[in-house]
Amino acid sequence: MYINKVEICGVNTAKLPVLSAEEKESLLQKIKEGDETAKTTFINGNLRLVLSVIQKFCNKGEHADDLFQVGCVGLIKAVKNFDTSIGVKFSTYAVPMIIGEVRRYLRDNNVIRVSRSVKDLAYKALQTKEELIREKNAEPTIEEIAKKMDVSPKAVSYALDAIQDPVSLYDPVFHDGTDAVSVMDQVSDDKNYDEIWTDDIVLREAIERLHEREKNIIMLRFFQGKTQTEVAKAIGISQAQVSRLEKNAINHMKKFI
């Protein structure tokens, strides 16, 4: 996947505009009033978000141009549905939307091709299985099927697995009338950091909303691993004050998150 190339879908990624916070706020207000030109400017100013997201999927074997187009769809949906009154940055809202759009694309385009020889072996194994059931009036093992076919048990097992319909990680396994629980929700994946990455964005957004002294304490305590006594000495206040400010900061962050 050529994720580092300069031009993707005819867009020169090296020259993508970067909007200031004031520009974003102004454009969002104009978008709310129905200004289509402002919407286009805002989308172009946030294309770097799409680039940052699709880099997380660079090992999926998809072409960068395709993923970029799909990510742009997610970005446009985020712009359309973003509510400025929710009190979060647009990027915090948009990133999960873009990730979701890319994941759906990868899911829907994951075509598994099985060779004709493997299919033929699988169908022959099914026929042999039926014959053995009629003969023994019992379910045969893979070894028994393989022996009758004069092939290896491994080949039979592989062929039968290959013709099974794949199960999507997004297929629901439980639904109580509200949110469905999917296969993905039941699987632990230490290599997929999409959700952790999104959580990190939200956490840093919460930290940015703190007062400067509270922010400093949180950074020293939880990002640099200092004790409350060490923090107190570093910023020139008492350990009791550090403890109180730390608790206040954590409570403010919890409310935001």
Summary of the structure (lengths in Angstrom):
residues: 257
radius of gyration: 27.1
end to end distance: 34.6
largest distance: 87.1
contacts: 653
relative contact order: 0.07
helix: 66%
strand: 4%
